[in-house]
Amino acid sequence: MADVVIFDWNVTRAIQYKPKNLVVPALPVKVALQSDPVLLKAVQEDPLLHQRMADLCKDEFVRAAGVIDGQLVSSDRAAAGKPAAEIQRMQKQLNEVVRLSIKAVANTASGKLVVLWEQLGKDRAEYRKYKIKSGIKITLGVSGLALGAVGIAGAAATGGASLAVAIVSTWRGLVDLTKTFANLSMEAETVGKSVCSDVKKLRAAYKDAPAKPATFGKVAAREAVVTVANTLLQSEFKNVPKVKSNCDLWKSKLQGLRTTAHDLAKKLNEFLLQAEKVERHLAGIPRHPTNAAKIGSALTKLSGLQQKVNSMVTKIPETHKRAENGMRAQQEAARGLDMLARKTPGWTAVFDKALPIMVNLGLAGAGNTLGFTEAKTAADFVQSSIGLVNDIATTISDVADAAGV
């Protein structure tokens, strides 16, 4: 079984400097994972997982390109006016420096892929069956085929009636998943806004304490953090345990959102594969006056669904990234709340790290965030398109039965 290629790219694409005396080395790089049934199934069925791995690799090699840019500038300028033999020597030297730089980045990327896989294993028990560390292969200077070219086996049934049932079943699965996805987005946003509001209040109370002795007691600006924490906890912020509980709930919702994002990506991909089968099946049915219009209409409707589903697939990584950023904010907020509850100095600085992330996610403002709005739009579309999918399935079944295929 062939290796699973997750990233195939030429680093020179990201190099900006155009040398006048030296040549930019050819830097194709391919990152592959040694085949394993669990890994192959996970990566091929889940385009979001593949995209996250590819993005991680690209980020590392783009950073490497920045370093190489600097090396190229200095080497190229040093080569100006040198004899041909000296330039040749300097070219070889540059090639070796670049090779070592890329090799170092390859090791870094390999380590980060291991960390990513281990993080996924916390949410998905099936991923724990495969230890990715021993399976990463990074090839420098050799191109390969990207995973996108690898076909994914679908349902065994290929007849018209079977395809009709399969595509309806998959779409109804999408109805449930997009609804869950939208609900989790809404719940994560609601709880996140509550945590953000409470963290802002706690942070503001600490800042305002010296100026409001009637509310917070006589707290001098230079007094120990423990004293201020005691003052806060004895005043209106006796609900810190409740805030901590909300923060834990936020984490749970975000984890659910991340897991559901992968499930949704797999289901969307499953629909696209089934749609391709339907297209091939309908294309193989002889056209005549009694079925041509039906087949043409079904293909047009199917094409519209494919375009919309492809658009949804491209947006899932964005939503997943929002959940990842939400987890960063949640972890900092939880750490700050724990420090506050234990009256440990430094909790305000931790809150100061969490709040900007929350603000960037839109949790400090009124109204729905972009993440929830897009998730709800997707859920509404999938729900409203049940009838359309049923129409396509009926056409598939009717024309296939009439043709005997």
N, C-alpha and C positions, 0 to 999 in steps of 0.2 A: 504494500500500500504506500502511495506517495506521501511525502511530508506535506503538512499543512502550511502553505506560505501565507503569512499574514501581512507582509510588508515588502514591497519591491520598488525601489526608487533609486534615482541617481542624485547624490548629494550635490553635484555641481550645479543643479538647478537653483539652489539657494545661495550660491556664491555670487556676490555682487561685483567684485573687482574684476576688471578686464586687463590682464597683464600685457605688457608691451615687449618683454624680453624672455619671459618664461611661459610655460604652457600649464594650464590648469589640468591636473591629473584626472583621468577618468575614474569616477568614484561610484559605480553602481553598487548597491548593497541590497541584500535579500535576507529577511528574517523569517525563519521557518521553525515549526514545532514538529518534532518527531511524532509520527502518527501513533495514535492510540484511539480505540473505538470511542471512549468517553470524550476525549478532546475533539476528535473529528466531528462527532455529533453536535457537541456544544457550539463549536465555532461556525460550522456550516449552517446550523439551524437558527443561530442568533446573530443577525447582522450587526446588532449593537455591540456585542462582545467583540466581534472582529474589528469593528470601527474603533473601539476603545483601545484595543491592542495596537492597531495601525497608527492611531493618533499619538499614542505614547511613544512609539518608535520614531515617528516623524519629528515630534518635538525635540527628541534627543539629537537626532541627526541634523536638524535645522540649527540647533545651538552649535553643533560641531562645525557647520558651515561658517558660522560667524567667527569662530576661532581660526579656521583655515583661511578665511578672508584676510585676517590680520597677518598671518604667516606669509601669505601670498604677496601682500603689499610690500612688506619689508624685504622679502627675498627678491622680488621683481625689481625694486628700486636699487637694491645692492648689485643687481646684475647689469645695470645700465652701463654701456661702454666697455664691458668686459670682452675678452677674446672668446671665440666660439668654444674652445676647449674648456675654458673656465665656466662658461654658461652651461655647458653640458654637465659639468661636475655639480654645479649649483642646482640644476634641475633634478639630478639624482638625489641630492641631499633633501630638496623640498619634497620629493615623492616619498622619501622615507619618513620625514617628519609628519607628513599628512597621513601616511599609513598608520603610524603610531597613534595619532590623534583619533582617527576613525576606530581603531581597535579599542582604545580606552572607552570611547562612547558606546561601542558595541557591548562592552562588559557592563556599563551602566544601564543600558537599555535592557539587557538580559536580567539584571537584578530587579529592575522595576517591573518587568513582566511577571516575575515570581511573586512580588508583593501584590500586584493587581490580582493575580490568580488566587492568592491566599485570602485576599479581602472578599473575593467573590465566593470563596468556599465557606465563609462565615454565614452567608445568606442562602447558599445552595449546597445541600449535602452531597449531591451527585458530583460536584466538581472536586470534592475532597478525595475522590477515588483515584485521581490522576495527579501525580507529582510533576509539575511542569518544569521544575528546576533542571532535571536531567535531560529534558527534551528540547531545549532551545538550541537552534543552530543558526549562527549568523555568518553569512558568506559575503566576503568583500571582493569586489571586482568581477562578480558573476551575476548576470541577470537571471530571472526565473519567471515563471507564470504566477500571476496574482491569484489569490483565492477566489476572486470574483469570477474567474473563468471555470471554477470547479462546479460541476452540476450537483444538485442535491436530489436524492431519490425521493419521490413523492409516493402517493398511494399506488398500490399495485393495480387497482382497477383502472381501466382506460376506456371502457365503453361509455356511450353517451349518458345512459341512465345513472351509472355509477359516478360519473363526473358531475352530473347535476346535483346528486345527493351530497357529494363531497364539498362542492363549492358553497352550497347553502349551509351545511353544517359548520364549515370554517367561518363563514360570515356571522353566523349566530354566536360562535365563540368570540368573534371580535366584538360583538355587541356587549357581551358580558365583560370582556377585558377592558374595553374603552370606558365602560361605565365605572368599573372598579378604579381604573387609572384616574378618571376625572374626580371621583369621590376622594381618593387618596390625596390628589393634588389640592382639593378644597380643604380637606381636614388638615393636611400639613401646613397649608397657608394660614388657616384660622388659628391653629395652635401656635405656629411660628409668630404670628402677629401679636398674640397674647404674651408670649415669652419676650419678644422684642420690647413691648410696652412696659412690662414689669422690670426688665433689665435697665431700660432708660430711666424709670422712676427711681430705682435703687441707686443708679449712678448719679442722678441729679440730687437725690437726697444727701448723699455723701458730700457732694460739692457745696450744697446749700447749708449744711449743718452748722458751720460756724456763724452764719449770718442769721440763724433762726433759733435762738436759744429757747423761745417759748415752745417751739415744736420739738426740738431735738435735744434740749438741755444745753448747758454751757460747754460747748465743744470748741476748744481752741484749734486754730489751724495747725498748730504744731503738736497737738496731742497724738498719742499713739493710735494706730489704726484699730487696735483692739477696743479702745475706748469708744471710738466712733462706731464700730460695728455693734458694740453693746447698746449704744444709744439708738441705732437704727432698729435693732432687733426688739428693743423695748417700746418702740413707738408704733407707727402705723404699719410697719413691715413685719408684723408677726406672721405673715403669710408666706415667708420664704420657703417653708416645706412644700406649700402648694405650688409655688413657682418651680421648684425643683421637680415636682411631680409632672407638671405641664411640660417641662423641658425633656423629661424622660419619654413622655407621650409623643412629643415632637420627633424624637429620635426614632421611635417605633414607626411613625407614619412615613418618615423619610426612607427608612429601610424597606418598608413595604412598597414605596414608590419606586425605588431602585429595582427591586425584584420584579415588580409588575412591568416595568419598562422593558426588561429583557423578555418576559413572557409575551408582551405585546409585539415586540420586534419579531419574535419567532412566528407568531400567528400571522402577522402582516406578510412576512416572507412566504409563509405557507400558502396564503391566498394568491400571491403573485405567481407562485409556481403552478398552482392549479389553474389560474387564468391562462397561463401559457399553454397548458395541456388542452384546455378548452379551445383556444385559438387554433391549435394544430388539428384538433379533432374536427372542428367545423370547416377548416380549410380543406380537409380531406373528403368532405361530403360533396358529391356532384351537384352543381347548381342547375336548377330548372325553374320555370315560372312559378311553381307552387311553393318553393322554399327560399328562393333568392332574397326576397325582401326580408323574410324572418331572420335569415342568417346575417344579412347585412345589418339589421337593427340590433341583433344580439351582440355582434362584434363592436358596434359603435358604443353601445351601453357599457360593454366590458372594458373598452379602451378608456372611457371616462373614469370608471372605477379604478383601473390600474394607475392612471395619472394621479388620482387623489390619494391612493394608498402609497404610491411612491413618495408623494409629498409628505405624508405622515411618517414614513420611514426616515426621511431626512431630518425630521424635527425631533425624533426621539432622543438622539444624542444631546440635543440642546436641553431637553427636559431633564435628562439624566444628569447633565452637568449642573443644572440648578439644584438638583437633589444633593449632589456631591458638595456643592458650596453651602447648601443648607446644613449638611452634616458638619462641615468645618465650623460654622457659626454655632451650631448646637453644642459641639464639643467644648468650644471656648466658653459658652454661656454656662454649661454644666460645671466646668472646672471653676469658673468664677463663683457660682452659687455655692459650690462645695467649700471653697475657701472662705466665703462670707459666713457660712453656717459654722465653720470651725474657727472663725475670727482670725484667719490667717492673713497677714499683710500681703498686698499685691493683687487683691481681687478686682480693684478698680481698673488696673492696667489690663487685666484679662478681659473685662467687659469692654474696654476700649478697643480690643482686637475683634471682639464679636460684633459690636454694633455696626461698623462700616459694612461688613459682609451682609448683615440683615438689611441695611438700607439699600445696598445694591440689588438685593433680591426683591425690593419693593415692599418689605414687611413693615416698614415704618410709615407708609402712606395709606391713604384711604382707597377703597375700591379693590377690585380683584387684580392680582398680578398677571403678567403676561403668560406665565406657565399654566395657571389654572384656566385662563381664558382659552388658550390653545387646546388644552386637554378636553375642555367641555365642548368646544367646537368640533373636535374629532369625534367625540362620543355622540353628539347630536347628528352628525353626518352619517355615521355608521348605523345608528338607530333608524334614521329616516330612509335609509337605502335598502332596508330589508325587502320591501316590495319590488325594488328594481332587481335585486339579486334573484328573487323568486321568479320574476319574469324571464330573466336570462336562463335560469335553470329549466323552466318550462319549455322554452324554445329549444334548448339543447336536447332535452328528452324527446320532444315532438319530432324534430327534424331527424334525429338519430334513429328513432323508431321507424319513421317512414322510410329511411334509407337502409334500415336493417343493420346499423352499426352502433 
